[in-house]
Each structure stands twice: as C-alpha cells, then as structure tokens.
C-alpha cells in the first residue's frame, strides 16, 4: 500500500469517526430534557455557550470605550497599570468625560498654586488609651484575605508595602505567613469568624490573639463589623477550597465548610463592643484598635457613639467601607442593593463623631473604589483622614478585572488558589509595581492639593469640591450635605432629622427604636410559629 493510499484511508477513517461523534451529539441533544435550545437546535445550540463564555472579553477589548467598563473604566485601569510600571500617566487631547453630566465632581484650583509638600503626610492612629500608636500612610492596602488572594499576590503586596512604607490589611481570613514574609506594617483584621484567633467552636481565643498581636509587624487591629460588598451577611468558604495553608491561617479544619457568621459572638451591643475594643487593645500591648463597617442605619452609628460616651472607651479609628467596594464574591442582591455609598457613609460617620464631641479622639479611614489622587482629595474633603485601596492594588499586581475571583480560575493568578495559575504572579516583578502605584497616587494627591493653593490636607474641606447637579447647576460638598457643629447632638441643638436618630439610638442595642407609625404593625409569622401559634380565639371559631 502506498503512503498516499494510507494517508487517504486514515483521513477517511478520521472523517467517519468525526461524523459519528457529531451525529451522536445531535441525537443526545434531541433526546435530552434539560436544555430547550438544544432540543430545537441540536449541535449548533452549543455555540450559544461558547459565545457567552467569551462575551466579557469581547465586551472589554472590542466594544467598550475608554470611559466605559465597570466597576473600573478602561481609563482608570490604564492609569493604574502605567503608574505601577513606572510609566507616565499623562493623556492627550482633553478629557473624554461629559463634564456637564449630573454627578460629575470637580476640584477647585487656585489662581496662586503652591509647590507640593516635600514629603507625604502620616496619620496618627492612637487615642489616649493607646500606648503604641501607629502613623499610617495616606494610602494603604485595604483588607484582602489569603484564600481570596493567591499566596504570591499577598506576598507581592507585602513586598510593596514594606519597601513603600505603607500598611497592608490582612482581611478577615487570618494573619498568614505570607502577610509576614517581607516585614511590612500589618493591620490585622478580625471578623466574626475570629480566623487566626479562634477556639475549636468558633469563639474568640484571647491567648492566641495576644501571641500573634505581639508580633512587631502587627501595628494595629481592625474589628470588622461589615464590608461594602456584602454588609449584614456572613460568608462560607467551601470545604473544597480549604487548602492546608488556608486551614492553618484560619484555624479551621479541612474537609468541612468554613463558616463566618453574620454577627460577632463576642459582643451584641455598642457598649459590649467598646469593652471588646478595650480588651483587644490590652491583649495587644496597647496597639491601636479600629472598627470597620459599611454604614447602614444612621441611628446605629449614633448608637456606637453613645456606647463610646457611656463607657469612656473609643476605637482609635473607624474605617468606612463603601457599598461600591468589593474584592471577592457576594450575592448579587447585596452587591447591587445593600449598603451606603462611601461618600454618604463618610459624611454620616464624620458628622456623628463631630456632633458627639468625639472627632478629635477617633481617626477616620475609608475604602471603596479609590484609585487616583482625585479620589483621595474628595474623600478627605468629606471627612476622611486616610484612604485604603483594594482592587487597584490587585490591578497593580496584575489583575485584569476578569471578575472571576470566586471561580478559582483567575486568568492573572491574583485571586486563585490554583498553584499553576498563582505562579503567574512573580513577586519580584509585581511587588515593586504595588509600591510604585501607591507612591505615584499619593504624589498625585499632593500635587492636586498644591494646585488648590493648600499647604496641608488639614486645610482641605467640603467647600473645595463641587458636584454637578444638572447641566445648569453645581453645588459644593459644603452645600450638598448637612454638617454638624462640635458637640451639637449633646447640646440638643442638632438638625431635626439628626435629633430624631439621636433619640432613637441606644448604647445597649445596635438597632434603633421602631418608628411610631410601625410600632403597632401586626408582624407576619413564618414556619412552625405561624402554623402552631395562631390566635386561639380564631382557632376556636
């Protein structure tokens, strides 16, 4: 048999096998009962799933404009990448934004701008009861856990924070060995699961906490009440995702789901929370202790302030997380419909502290879609003392906003526990990028401040930033929001709506009093209670 005949026979055999496979697939599609499309369009119906699988890439790379894209548009992502690489971030031919559209913010520049300050400022975290205060940077790495991020991503951020002189928050997933590898300043976040300092039944372990908090890298402790992406709900890390290293960092067993409850077992009221703050401060040797929350009901924030006043105990700082934040996965309803946006939350927390005379004792940090120097300026104008960033730090580490963080298939190796994918993050390359991005963004904020004719961020206030209301009107932040005077709530001279919430706030419960028009509503009962606890007279009738 000639070689030509052999190749021809092989090709025919291959074609026959292929045709048989296609025919088998077609018959299977026609007979299956799960997918309607395939029953009507066998074989070709599979193209629908193929196109859906590459839709995000087509949208991002071929359709969206530079000002499109969510959560971060292409212009913002490009700015982050350029700064991380040490390239210039200048652009040509003017802005592409519609600067007359509602919601557009702009900063007031001065006719006599100044030279930028010679060195970035630091913000003191540490009230009167703190014996080891910490001076944090203007921009730090916001909370991201090992387990959500790959080991190399955590290590790269730790490298950048160490060499750039800023802090890295751990996220609630525990103080892992990767958070300690390069010796960066660490803010240890503790959530309701007490990962890394928990007993076998999930309660707080004071002894383990004290031992870990004593490490010199740990510069402060942050109690997480809630986070922007999913406020008011706990979380579950499925057993299949718990590697030996994650189990070690979180103090949880392998082979079973890791559950983080919605509320803290260690406290249930603002007063109890203040005592927990004092306890952590004592156990850590006097290091600063903060509280992180996504703002909900304003009366709850005021209840926390009442807890401070009643106990004489205050956290060293409060971190406000905006509802627009979110580095991991969350239910869609929570991502889209629960929580207060960062700007509004900042104003509430700042006003609450000012109105109760506590602002000088408690610093305010913030996080939630902070990417550029202009974002830092706007948030400080609304009351923040310093800022944190998460997703921009991920982008500096290589993230391409594929939004697959919860699938373990992150294409850049940043948010995955797959070792093959995680090796894509080369620490020696990405660590310096994290450092350069932070430094360039802080320099940008300092330049903007100087362009405004201000010598210090302490001079920056709500009158310096304007919000466009409609094409014909703008308002300063000063006029847009209500601003309380020092001690105004204590004096009983607050604005009526604030006074109402102040009266409803209770230091011995987080939830405010039920509004008068709802107090007599007949509450619905569900489940067994509804079936077995009906009105006895009605049952008799």
C-alpha positions as a printed Julia matrix, in Angstrom:
541×3 Matrix{Float64}:
   0.0    0.0    0.0
   1.4    3.38  -0.99
   1.82   6.15   1.56
  -0.72   8.23  -0.37
  -3.32   5.47  -0.1
  -2.56   5.06   3.62
  -2.99   8.79   4.31
  -6.22   8.81   2.3
  -7.57   5.88   4.29
  -6.59   7.49   7.57
  -8.3   10.73   6.6
 -11.5    8.88   5.66
 -11.44   6.98   8.94
 -10.96  10.23  10.88
 -13.82  11.88   8.98
 -16.06   8.93   9.68
 -15.26   9.0   13.39
 -15.88  12.75  13.47
 -19.19  12.39  11.66
 -20.27   9.64  14.05
 -19.36  11.81  17.05
 -21.36  14.75  15.66
 -24.33  12.5   14.93
 -24.18  11.05  18.45
 -24.08  14.53  19.93
 -27.05  15.57  17.77
 -29.12  12.58  18.91
 -28.19  13.27  22.52
 -29.22  16.95  22.15
 -32.58  15.96  20.66
 -33.38  13.47  23.42
 -32.1   15.37  26.48
 -34.69  17.25  28.56
 -32.61  19.87  30.36
 -31.9   22.49  27.65
 -34.73  23.72  25.41
 -32.36  25.36  22.91
 -30.56  22.08  22.2
 -33.82  20.18  21.64
 -34.74  22.63  18.88
 -31.23  23.41  17.57
 -29.08  20.32  18.15
 -25.32  20.75  17.81
 -25.4   24.41  16.7
 -27.06  25.34  20.01
 -23.72  24.72  21.72
 -22.38  27.86  20.02
 -24.53  29.89  22.42
 -22.5   28.75  25.42
 -19.24  29.26  23.55
 -20.15  32.86  22.73
 -21.37  33.51  26.28
 -18.09  32.23  27.68
 -16.07  34.82  25.74
 -18.6   37.66  25.97
 -16.73  39.55  28.76
 -13.51  39.52  26.75
 -15.26  40.69  23.57
 -17.0   43.44  25.53
 -13.84  44.6   27.27
 -11.4   44.5   24.38
 -13.5   45.31  21.32
 -16.69  47.14  22.29
 -16.35  49.33  25.4
 -14.93  52.83  25.12
 -12.12  54.16  27.32
 -14.67  55.72  29.67
 -16.81  52.56  29.75
 -16.39  49.46  31.85
 -17.44  48.57  35.37
 -16.52  48.62  38.15
 -13.45  50.5   36.81
 -13.39  52.02  33.34
 -10.53  51.48  30.94
  -9.02  54.91  31.55
  -8.75  54.21  35.28
  -7.31  50.76  34.73
  -4.77  52.15  32.28
  -3.74  54.82  34.78
  -3.17  52.17  37.45
  -1.13  49.95  35.12
   1.01  52.86  33.91
   1.77  54.05  37.43
   2.56  50.53  38.56
   5.04  50.13  35.7
   6.63  53.49  36.39
   5.43  54.97  33.09
   4.0   58.43  32.62
   0.27  58.69  33.18
  -0.35  61.82  31.09
  -3.04  61.75  28.39
  -3.57  63.84  25.27
  -6.35  65.79  23.61
  -8.5   66.59  26.6
 -10.99  64.74  28.74
 -13.44  62.23  27.27
 -15.78  62.61  30.26
 -19.02  64.54  29.97
 -18.2   67.24  32.49
 -21.72  68.71  32.33
 -23.48  65.48  33.33
 -25.15  65.1   36.71
 -22.89  63.52  39.3
 -19.66  64.88  37.83
 -17.24  66.16  40.52
 -14.52  68.7   40.05
 -11.91  70.19  42.35
 -11.44  73.93  42.85
  -7.96  75.0   41.8
  -6.32  78.24  42.96
  -5.08  81.19  40.93
  -1.91  81.03  43.05
  -0.97  77.35  43.31
   1.82  76.21  45.61
   4.68  73.76  45.42
   3.69  70.29  46.67
   4.69  69.42  50.23
   8.17  67.83  50.39
   7.08  64.51  51.95
   3.84  62.55  52.18
   1.96  63.12  55.44
   1.29  60.39  58.01
  -1.87  59.97  60.06
  -1.71  59.07  63.75
  -3.76  56.04  64.79
  -3.85  56.02  68.56
  -6.11  57.72  71.07
  -5.45  58.49  74.73
  -5.64  54.8   75.76
  -3.22  53.59  73.09
   0.39  53.15  74.25
   1.79  52.01  70.87
   0.3   54.44  68.31
   0.94  53.94  64.62
   1.41  56.62  61.98
  -0.21  55.27  58.83
   0.27  56.39  55.23
  -2.23  58.43  53.23
  -2.98  55.38  51.04
  -2.7   51.76  52.16
  -3.66  48.27  51.01
  -7.22  47.54  52.02
  -8.43  44.26  53.51
  -7.85  41.18  51.35
  -7.51  37.7   52.78
  -5.11  34.94  51.89
  -7.53  32.44  50.42
  -9.29  35.1   48.42
  -5.91  36.15  47.02
  -3.18  33.76  45.99
  -0.09  33.37  48.11
   2.05  35.2   45.54
  -0.42  38.11  45.34
  -0.32  38.54  49.13
   3.47  38.31  49.07
   3.75  40.9   46.26
   1.58  43.36  48.18
   3.58  42.72  51.34
   6.78  43.44  49.42
   5.34  46.66  48.0
   4.06  47.84  51.4
   7.39  47.13  53.08
   9.5   48.97  50.52
   6.95  51.76  50.04
   6.36  52.46  53.73
   2.62  51.86  53.86
   0.37  49.31  55.57
  -1.27  46.09  54.41
  -4.57  44.96  55.94
  -4.96  41.21  56.19
  -8.65  40.77  55.54
 -10.62  38.58  57.91
  -9.01  35.35  56.67
  -6.29  35.39  59.31
  -2.7   36.53  59.74
  -0.98  34.22  57.27
   2.74  33.62  56.89
   2.58  35.45  53.56
   1.4   38.64  55.29
   4.58  38.5   57.35
   7.1   37.44  54.72
   8.76  40.79  53.95
   8.06  42.53  57.25
   5.58  45.18  56.06
   3.4   47.06  58.54
   0.28  44.94  59.09
  -3.22  45.86  60.21
  -4.72  42.58  61.38
  -8.42  42.44  60.56
 -10.61  40.28  62.77
 -14.07  39.36  61.55
 -16.92  37.5   63.15
 -15.24  34.13  62.49
 -12.13  35.16  64.51
  -9.96  33.38  61.98
  -6.44  33.01  63.26
  -7.52  33.59  66.87
 -10.45  31.25  67.39
 -11.3   28.3   69.56
 -12.42  25.0   68.06
 -16.07  26.06  68.43
 -15.55  29.45  66.78
 -15.26  31.74  69.8
 -12.53  34.33  70.32
  -9.23  32.89  71.61
  -7.58  35.57  73.74
  -4.34  33.65  74.23
  -3.7   33.04  70.55
  -4.68  36.61  69.71
  -2.27  38.02  72.28
   0.62  35.94  70.98
   0.08  36.94  67.34
  -0.75  40.6   68.07
   2.56  40.92  69.89
   4.48  40.43  66.63
   6.31  43.62  65.65
   4.83  43.56  62.13
   1.31  43.92  63.56
   0.85  47.65  64.01
  -2.89  47.69  64.66
  -6.03  45.56  64.89
  -9.25  46.14  62.96
 -12.61  44.7   64.07
 -14.79  44.1   61.0
 -18.49  44.65  61.58
 -19.39  44.64  57.89
 -17.94  45.19  54.44
 -19.13  47.12  51.43
 -19.74  44.25  49.02
 -22.0   42.27  51.35
 -22.94  44.19  54.51
 -25.07  42.36  57.02
 -24.24  38.82  55.89
 -21.58  36.28  56.79
 -19.71  34.03  54.42
 -18.89  30.43  53.63
 -15.6   29.13  52.25
 -16.49  25.7   50.77
 -14.52  22.75  52.06
 -13.11  22.04  48.6
 -11.3   25.4   48.64
  -9.67  24.95  52.05
  -6.05  24.01  51.46
  -3.7   23.04  54.31
  -2.23  26.56  54.27
  -5.67  28.22  54.48
  -6.66  25.86  57.28
  -3.5   26.84  59.16
  -4.05  30.57  58.7
  -7.72  30.43  59.71
  -7.54  27.81  62.48
 -10.17  25.71  60.77
 -10.23  22.01  59.89
 -10.03  20.71  56.38
 -12.86  18.71  54.93
 -15.71  20.93  56.1
 -17.1   24.32  55.15
 -15.58  27.36  56.88
 -18.49  29.5   58.11
 -18.19  33.16  59.06
 -21.33  34.25  60.97
 -23.11  37.49  60.18
 -22.68  38.92  63.71
 -19.88  38.78  66.27
 -20.31  36.18  69.05
 -18.11  38.26  71.39
 -20.49  41.22  71.62
 -24.07  42.15  70.8
 -24.39  45.84  71.73
 -22.36  49.03  71.22
 -21.37  49.04  74.9
 -20.17  45.42  74.68
 -18.26  46.27  71.5
 -16.42  49.09  73.28
 -15.37  46.7   76.02
 -14.15  44.3   73.31
 -12.14  47.16  71.79
 -10.52  47.82  75.18
  -9.83  44.11  75.64
  -8.07  43.8   72.28
  -6.06  46.93  72.98
  -4.91  45.45  76.29
  -4.19  42.0   74.85
  -2.13  43.53  72.02
   0.05  45.51  74.41
  -1.54  48.88  73.76
  -1.63  48.83  69.97
  -4.37  50.84  68.18
  -7.69  49.12  67.59
 -10.15  50.21  64.9
 -13.65  49.3   63.78
 -14.62  48.74  60.14
 -18.17  49.0   58.83
 -20.29  49.72  55.81
 -22.78  52.28  57.1
 -26.4   51.22  57.38
 -28.97  52.95  59.59
 -27.64  56.28  60.83
 -29.03  55.61  64.3
 -26.7   52.6   64.57
 -23.68  54.84  64.04
 -25.05  57.16  66.72
 -25.62  54.17  68.99
 -21.92  53.34  68.64
 -21.1   56.92  69.62
 -23.38  56.6   72.65
 -21.52  53.42  73.53
 -18.26  55.38  73.46
 -19.68  58.11  75.66
 -21.2   55.71  78.19
 -18.09  53.55  78.59
 -15.41  56.2   78.09
 -13.83  53.79  75.59
 -13.34  54.66  71.92
 -11.73  52.87  68.98
  -8.59  54.56  67.7
 -10.08  54.8   64.23
 -13.17  53.89  62.23
 -12.79  52.54  58.7
 -15.78  53.33  56.48
 -16.23  50.82  53.67
 -18.41  51.98  50.78
 -21.06  49.84  49.16
 -19.21  50.28  45.85
 -16.31  48.27  47.29
 -15.74  44.55  46.93
 -12.75  42.38  46.04
 -14.39  38.99  46.39
 -17.71  37.39  45.65
 -21.08  38.39  47.08
 -24.73  37.69  46.31
 -25.92  39.95  43.5
 -28.68  41.48  45.63
 -26.12  42.54  48.23
 -23.64  43.88  45.68
 -26.29  45.97  43.94
 -28.86  46.92  46.56
 -27.48  46.87  50.13
 -25.19  49.33  51.88
 -24.41  53.03  51.84
 -22.07  54.51  49.2
 -18.74  55.67  50.57
 -19.27  59.44  50.29
 -22.58  59.3   52.16
 -21.18  56.9   54.74
 -18.19  59.15  55.37
 -20.41  62.17  55.96
 -22.55  60.21  58.41
 -19.61  58.91  60.45
 -17.79  62.25  60.44
 -20.93  64.13  61.49
 -21.74  61.59  64.2
 -18.29  61.96  65.75
 -18.3   65.75  65.46
 -21.82  66.06  66.84
 -20.92  63.96  69.88
 -17.58  65.66  70.54
 -15.55  62.54  69.7
 -13.94  63.5   66.41
 -10.59  64.52  67.92
 -10.26  61.1   69.58
 -11.15  58.93  66.58
  -9.48  58.99  63.17
 -11.44  58.02  60.05
 -10.19  55.8   57.25
 -12.11  54.87  54.13
 -12.16  52.36  51.3
 -14.32  51.81  48.25
 -13.27  52.4   44.65
 -10.37  54.73  45.49
  -7.93  54.64  42.59
  -6.49  58.1   41.85
  -5.25  61.18  43.66
  -8.54  62.92  42.93
 -10.36  60.17  44.87
  -8.12  60.8   47.88
  -8.83  64.54  47.68
 -12.6   64.01  47.52
 -12.76  61.57  50.42
 -10.57  63.67  52.7
 -12.76  66.68  51.83
 -15.72  64.67  53.14
 -14.08  63.85  56.46
 -11.6   61.0   55.96
  -8.09  61.18  57.41
  -6.6   58.45  55.19
  -7.62  56.04  52.45
  -7.24  52.39  51.57
  -7.45  50.66  48.18
  -8.0   47.0   47.31
  -8.89  46.41  43.66
  -6.36  48.98  42.37
  -3.7   47.14  44.38
  -4.87  43.93  42.72
  -4.5   45.61  39.32
  -1.01  46.75  40.23
  -0.33  43.07  40.98
  -1.62  42.02  37.56
  -5.43  41.79  37.87
  -7.24  42.46  34.55
 -10.77  42.84  36.02
 -11.9   39.5   34.62
 -14.37  39.24  37.55
 -13.69  35.55  38.11
 -12.38  35.98  41.66
 -14.79  33.39  43.11
 -14.25  30.7   40.45
 -10.62  29.8   41.22
  -9.88  30.42  37.52
  -8.42  33.94  37.75
  -6.53  34.38  34.46
  -3.83  36.56  36.05
  -3.14  34.39  39.12
  -4.13  37.1   41.61
  -7.36  35.68  43.05
  -6.93  31.92  42.93
  -5.61  29.0   44.95
  -4.62  27.07  41.84
  -0.8   26.77  42.1
  -0.43  26.68  38.33
  -2.29  29.97  37.97
  -0.79  31.55  41.08
   2.74  31.18  39.7
   1.84  33.81  37.09
   2.36  36.45  39.8
   6.12  36.93  40.02
   6.71  38.64  43.36
   9.98  40.28  42.36
   8.2   42.0   39.47
   4.76  42.71  40.94
   5.94  43.81  44.4
   7.73  46.91  43.05
   4.67  47.65  40.91
   2.47  47.82  44.0
   4.98  50.2   45.59
   5.2   52.43  42.51
   1.43  52.64  42.12
   0.93  53.73  45.75
   3.72  56.28  45.61
   2.57  57.8   42.31
  -1.03  58.08  43.54
  -0.05  59.77  46.78
   2.18  62.18  44.81
  -0.8   62.93  42.59
  -2.93  63.8   45.62
  -0.18  66.06  46.94
   0.1   67.84  43.57
  -3.65  68.34  43.42
  -3.62  69.79  46.92
  -0.9   72.24  45.93
  -2.88  73.21  42.81
  -5.73  74.09  45.15
  -3.46  76.52  46.97
  -3.48  74.43  50.17
  -0.42  73.63  52.24
  -1.85  70.72  54.23
  -4.58  68.13  53.95
  -5.87  69.56  57.25
  -6.95  72.65  55.27
  -8.99  70.56  52.82
 -12.74  70.71  53.37
 -16.11  70.18  51.7
 -16.14  73.64  50.13
 -13.19  72.69  47.89
 -15.03  70.07  45.81
 -18.11  70.62  43.62
 -20.78  68.2   42.42
 -22.79  68.92  39.27
 -26.49  68.55  40.0
 -27.72  69.06  36.44
 -26.31  70.73  33.29
 -27.04  74.21  34.72
 -26.21  73.83  38.44
 -23.3   72.83  40.67
 -23.06  72.65  44.45
 -20.09  72.36  46.77
 -19.95  69.43  49.15
 -20.4   72.06  51.84
 -23.84  72.97  50.49
 -24.78  69.5   49.31
 -24.62  67.82  52.72
 -25.67  68.76  56.26
 -22.7   69.39  58.53
 -22.97  69.32  62.32
 -21.08  71.58  64.73
 -18.87  70.3   67.53
 -20.99  68.72  70.29
 -24.23  69.75  68.62
 -26.05  66.5   69.38
 -25.04  66.57  73.03
 -26.32  70.13  73.36
 -29.66  69.16  71.84
 -29.36  71.75  69.09
 -28.91  69.34  66.16
 -30.81  69.34  62.93
 -34.3   67.79  63.31
 -33.54  64.61  61.34
 -30.28  64.06  63.21
 -32.03  64.77  66.52
 -34.63  62.13  65.69
 -31.98  59.5   65.02
 -30.05  60.57  68.12
 -33.14  59.99  70.25
 -33.67  56.57  68.63
 -30.05  55.48  69.18
 -29.38  53.22  72.18
 -25.95  52.27  73.52
 -27.36  48.88  74.53
 -28.56  47.79  71.1
 -27.45  48.42  67.55
 -30.91  48.74  66.03
 -32.75  51.99  66.57
 -36.25  52.22  68.02
 -39.09  51.24  65.72
 -40.7   54.33  64.13
 -44.03  55.28  65.7
 -46.12  54.52  62.63
 -44.79  50.94  62.59
 -44.89  50.06  66.28
 -48.41  48.66  66.12
 -47.99  46.74  62.88
 -49.01  43.11  63.19
 -45.83  41.2   62.31
 -46.03  38.26  59.98
 -45.11  34.86  61.39
 -43.49  32.15  59.36
 -42.84  28.45  59.53
 -43.72  26.43  62.6
 -44.58  29.55  64.6
 -47.2   30.55  62.02
 -48.68  27.08  61.9
 -48.81  26.39  65.62
 -49.24  29.79  67.23
 -52.37  31.18  65.59
 -54.79  33.31  67.56
 -56.6   30.89  69.97
 -59.95  32.62  69.52
 -59.64  32.3   65.79
 -58.73  28.63  66.14
 -61.78  28.06  68.32
 -64.02  29.81  65.83
